[in-house]
Amino acid sequence: MSTTEKIKALVAKGEGLNVEFKTAREELPRNVYETICAFLNRKGGHILLGVKDNGYVEGINADMAQKQLRTLANDMNNPQIISPTSRLETDVVQIEGKTIICIHVPESPQAHSFKGVYYDRHEDGDYQLTNSHLIATLYIRKQDGYTENKVFPHLQMKDFVQESFDQVRTLVAVRTNGAHPWVNMGNEEILRSAKLYRYDENTGKEGYTLAAALLFGTEITIGTACPHYRIDALCRKEDVDRYDDREVIACNLLQAYSRLMAFIQKHTPDRFFLEGIQRVSVRDIIFREMVANLLIHREYSSHHRASLTIYKETVVTENGSIPYVMGRITPANLKPHPKNPNIADFFRQLEWVEDLGSGVRKMFHYCPLYVKDENALPLMEEGDVFRLTVRYEKESVPPTEKLNTAISIKHAAGVLALIRKNPKITAHEIAQNLAVTKRTVERVISNLVAEKLIERQGSKKVGEWIIVDAQN
């Protein structure tokens, strides 16, 4: 495709995130620099001089084209106008016998300002960044590296939740039949193995990272390292102005995952689906991905509070983001771009999440099955705030009384491992450790008792579980 044909295609496409039209009959319009600055700070784009907002090709005075190009080149090399300066490419073409200038603006690795003012691009408009937080977010988006890797030299093991390490060892032991390296590692070894202890080349200091604090930290530790960290879980089926139920989650990500799943299971119906010979909970598959996405793809430098809200027919999550693309995400245009790769990898070790691309495709596969509507696809909207919307079945689905055999065996192994470690453990504690519902645990325990693999000694409140085969 020739340059002229490409520019014709841009005209036909119309204004948007990376296309802008400007009338410039005689002179270069001064507001062109606001758009240049916004494109440099976002994803780059094309500015067509000589085209009206409605797409009408008006053209510019051909005799003035070179003067406009010289003005543009001089201004782009003047740090008092564009700072830091930047080089642009331009094309002059003829469309319908009229002269058009196309300015190609690249995405810049730096943050730029026009006469001391920063601009960003959203949809088809240029927006001035009016406060220090928005400007700081721009610089964070442009920086090399990830927020999760910020080093906190003063963090010590006492700043982490011991039970979270025990939970991790139990989970990987159950999922790998004891073969995972973390099973026999100490707490510090797990953190180092997961790349949660780093050396900061910029400061010359080393220590545990923000990711370590988020995954294992106490509420005080997280509040100190990331003061705006918090997740609001709301149920707004009846009272949409306030809420029917609310849980404020300020604990670490491992605990938050279990609490968010429990909140969803409390307020949404389940639906089982036969996949091959295995019956699976469609609800849990969908919302595990949704909750994991909320936790591991959140931009933790953003002050936007993360939330999960259950309405009458939908569940919506929102979290701060540094967008790689803008607009709606589908499997067709998905470009996996992890926001917190170390946190994401940790969740994968626990089998709480799949690779980003696989997880999105799984949601698109299962959501229509959940509500029995082929059009009930998840809605993913990427921007400075990432929003994910999933429909759910309004009417309650009768519960399934009998567990799938494969699922039972998997959960039974986890329950037995936890009972061996702590005979006084409760069903609620087992559910938290295995990240399943309390009802699932109670069913598994009932099956284990029926099979005479465990038995209860003493009362329900103060008694303990006995593993029968351990006495034979």
SVG drawing of the C-alpha trace seen along z (x, -y; Angstrom):
<svg xmlns="http://www.w3.org/2000/svg" viewBox="-34 -31 59 83">
<polyline fill="none" stroke="black" stroke-width="0.4" points="0.0,0.0 1.4,-3.4 1.7,-6.3 -1.2,-8.1 -3.4,-5.0 -2.4,-4.7 -3.4,-8.3 -6.7,-7.9 -7.3,-4.9 -6.7,-7.1 -9.1,-9.7 -11.7,-7.0 -11.1,-5.6 -11.8,-9.0 -10.4,-10.5 -9.6,-8.3 -7.0,-7.3 -4.1,-7.6 -5.6,-9.7 -6.2,-13.5 -7.4,-15.9 -6.4,-19.6 -7.4,-22.4 -4.2,-24.3 -4.9,-26.3 -2.2,-28.9 -0.3,-28.3 0.5,-25.5 -2.1,-25.5 -0.6,-26.0 -2.8,-23.3 -1.1,-20.7 1.6,-20.6 -1.0,-19.5 -1.8,-16.5 1.9,-15.8 2.6,-15.9 -0.4,-13.6 0.6,-11.1 4.2,-11.0 2.9,-10.3 0.4,-7.6 0.9,-5.2 1.9,-7.5 -0.3,-8.4 -0.9,-10.4 -1.9,-14.0 -3.4,-15.0 -3.1,-18.7 -5.8,-19.9 -8.6,-17.7 -11.6,-18.9 -13.0,-17.1 -15.8,-15.5 -13.2,-14.0 -13.7,-16.5 -10.5,-16.9 -10.0,-20.7 -6.3,-20.7 -3.7,-23.3 -2.2,-26.1 0.4,-24.1 2.7,-27.2 2.7,-27.2 3.5,-23.5 7.3,-23.9 6.9,-26.9 4.7,-24.8 7.2,-21.9 10.1,-24.2 8.1,-25.7 7.3,-22.2 10.9,-21.1 12.2,-24.2 9.6,-24.0 10.2,-20.2 13.9,-21.0 13.1,-23.9 13.0,-22.6 11.0,-25.6 8.1,-24.3 8.4,-20.5 10.4,-19.1 12.3,-16.8 12.6,-17.5 11.6,-14.9 12.1,-14.1 9.0,-13.5 8.5,-12.2 6.3,-13.9 4.7,-13.2 3.2,-15.6 0.6,-13.9 -2.1,-14.9 -5.6,-13.6 -8.4,-14.6 -6.1,-17.2 -5.5,-18.8 -2.3,-19.0 -2.2,-17.1 0.6,-17.0 0.7,-13.8 2.8,-14.0 3.9,-10.6 4.3,-10.8 6.0,-7.8 5.3,-6.5 8.0,-7.9 9.8,-6.2 9.9,-9.6 7.2,-11.9 6.8,-15.1 5.4,-18.5 4.3,-21.4 5.3,-24.7 5.5,-23.1 2.1,-21.4 1.7,-17.6 -1.0,-16.1 -2.3,-12.6 -4.6,-11.1 -7.9,-9.4 -10.2,-8.3 -10.2,-11.3 -9.2,-14.0 -6.1,-15.6 -6.3,-16.1 -4.2,-18.3 -2.8,-16.5 -3.9,-18.9 -2.4,-17.4 0.8,-15.9 -0.7,-12.4 -1.7,-12.2 1.8,-13.4 3.4,-10.9 1.4,-8.1 2.6,-9.2 6.2,-9.0 5.6,-5.6 4.0,-4.4 7.2,-5.5 9.7,-4.1 11.7,-1.0 10.7,1.9 7.8,2.8 6.3,1.2 6.3,4.6 10.1,4.7 10.5,1.6 12.9,2.6 12.2,2.0 15.6,2.6 14.1,2.5 11.5,5.3 12.2,8.3 10.6,11.7 8.6,10.4 6.8,8.2 5.3,11.2 2.4,13.5 3.7,16.9 0.5,18.7 0.7,17.5 3.9,19.4 2.3,22.5 -0.6,22.1 1.7,21.9 3.6,25.0 0.3,26.9 -1.1,25.8 1.9,26.7 2.3,30.0 -1.3,31.0 -1.1,29.9 2.2,31.6 1.9,34.6 4.8,33.2 7.2,32.7 7.3,28.9 10.6,27.4 8.8,25.0 7.5,27.8 10.9,28.3 12.0,24.6 12.1,22.2 10.2,18.9 13.2,16.8 14.1,19.5 10.6,19.3 10.9,15.5 14.3,15.6 13.2,18.5 10.2,16.4 12.4,13.4 10.9,11.4 14.3,10.3 16.3,8.0 19.2,5.7 18.3,2.2 21.0,0.9 19.7,-2.7 20.0,-3.0 22.6,-0.3 20.3,1.2 18.8,4.7 15.9,6.2 12.4,7.6 10.2,6.1 6.8,4.6 5.6,7.9 6.8,9.7 5.0,7.3 1.8,7.6 1.9,11.4 2.9,12.2 2.8,8.9 0.8,8.1 -1.8,5.4 0.6,2.9 3.4,3.9 1.2,3.5 -0.2,0.2 3.3,-1.1 4.6,0.1 1.5,-0.7 -0.8,-3.1 -3.6,-3.2 -3.8,0.6 -7.4,1.8 -10.1,3.8 -13.8,3.1 -16.0,6.1 -19.7,4.9 -23.0,6.6 -25.5,4.2 -28.4,6.4 -31.1,4.4 -29.5,1.2 -27.5,-0.1 -26.8,-3.4 -25.1,-1.9 -24.8,1.9 -26.5,5.1 -23.2,6.5 -19.7,5.2 -16.2,6.5 -13.1,4.2 -10.1,6.2 -6.7,4.9 -4.9,8.2 -2.2,9.7 -3.0,11.1 -2.9,14.7 -5.6,14.1 -7.4,11.6 -7.8,14.2 -9.6,16.6 -11.8,13.9 -12.9,12.5 -13.7,16.0 -15.8,16.7 -17.6,13.4 -18.5,14.3 -19.6,17.8 -21.8,16.3 -23.7,14.0 -23.8,15.8 -25.4,19.1 -23.3,22.0 -23.7,24.0 -22.0,27.3 -21.0,28.3 -20.0,31.7 -16.6,31.4 -15.7,34.8 -16.3,37.1 -15.6,34.4 -18.2,32.1 -16.8,28.7 -18.1,25.6 -18.4,23.0 -18.9,20.2 -15.6,21.0 -13.6,21.2 -14.8,17.8 -14.5,16.0 -11.1,17.5 -9.8,15.8 -11.7,12.6 -10.3,12.4 -6.8,13.3 -6.9,10.7 -8.0,8.1 -5.0,8.9 -2.1,9.7 -2.8,7.2 -3.5,4.2 -1.0,1.3 -0.1,0.8 1.3,-2.7 -2.2,-3.9 -4.3,-5.5 -7.5,-4.2 -9.0,-1.8 -9.7,1.7 -13.2,3.0 -15.4,6.0 -19.1,5.3 -21.9,7.8 -25.1,6.4 -28.4,8.2 -27.1,9.6 -23.4,8.7 -20.2,8.8 -17.8,5.9 -14.2,5.4 -12.2,2.2 -8.5,1.6 -5.9,-1.0 -3.9,-0.1 -1.1,-1.3 -2.7,-0.4 -0.8,1.3 -3.7,0.8 -6.8,-1.3 -10.4,-0.3 -12.2,3.1 -10.1,6.3 -11.2,9.4 -9.3,12.7 -8.7,11.3 -6.9,8.2 -5.4,9.5 -1.7,8.8 -0.6,10.4 1.3,7.8 1.8,8.7 1.6,5.8 3.3,7.7 5.1,10.7 6.5,11.9 3.1,11.8 1.5,13.5 4.2,16.2 3.6,16.9 -0.1,17.3 0.7,19.7 2.8,21.8 -0.3,22.2 -2.5,23.0 -4.7,20.0 -4.3,18.5 -3.2,19.4 -1.1,17.4 -2.8,14.1 -3.9,15.1 -5.1,18.5 -7.1,17.1 -8.9,14.5 -9.8,17.2 -11.1,19.4 -13.4,16.7 -14.7,16.2 -15.3,19.9 -17.1,20.4 -19.1,17.2 -21.8,18.1 -22.1,21.6 -22.7,20.0 -25.8,18.1 -26.7,20.3 -26.4,17.4 -23.9,17.4 -23.8,13.6 -22.9,13.4 -19.3,12.6 -17.1,10.9 -16.6,7.2 -13.0,6.1 -12.2,2.4 -8.6,1.3 -7.6,-2.3 -6.1,-4.0 -8.7,-2.0 -9.2,1.6 -12.9,2.7 -14.1,6.3 -17.8,7.2 -19.2,10.7 -22.9,11.7 -24.2,14.4 -27.4,16.4 -30.1,14.5 -32.0,17.5 -30.5,19.9 -29.4,23.2 -30.1,26.3 -26.9,27.5 -25.2,30.7 -25.2,33.2 -22.5,35.5 -18.9,34.3 -17.1,35.2 -14.7,38.0 -11.6,36.3 -12.3,33.2 -13.1,35.2 -9.8,37.0 -7.8,33.8 -9.6,32.0 -9.4,35.1 -5.6,35.2 -5.5,31.5 -7.9,32.1 -6.0,35.1 -2.7,33.2 -4.1,30.4 -5.6,32.7 -2.3,34.5 -0.6,31.2 -3.3,29.9 -6.0,32.4 -8.0,29.5 -8.3,27.6 -11.8,26.4 -13.6,26.7 -13.4,22.9 -9.6,23.0 -9.3,25.8 -11.4,23.9 -9.1,20.9 -6.0,22.9 -7.3,24.8 -9.1,21.7 -12.4,23.6 -15.8,23.1 -16.5,24.3 -19.4,26.4 -17.0,28.2 -14.8,29.0 -17.8,30.3 -18.7,32.6 -15.2,33.9 -15.0,34.5 -18.4,36.3 -17.0,38.6 -13.8,39.3 -15.9,40.2 -18.2,42.4 -15.1,44.2 -13.8,44.6 -10.6,42.7 -11.1,40.2 -13.2,40.0 -14.1,37.4 -12.8,37.8 -14.5,35.5 -17.1,32.8 -17.6,30.6 -16.1,27.6 -13.1,28.9 -12.6,32.3 -10.1,33.3 -9.9,35.4 -8.2,38.8 -6.8,40.3 -7.8,43.9 -5.2,45.4 -2.5,43.8 -3.4,46.2 -3.4,49.4"/>
</svg>
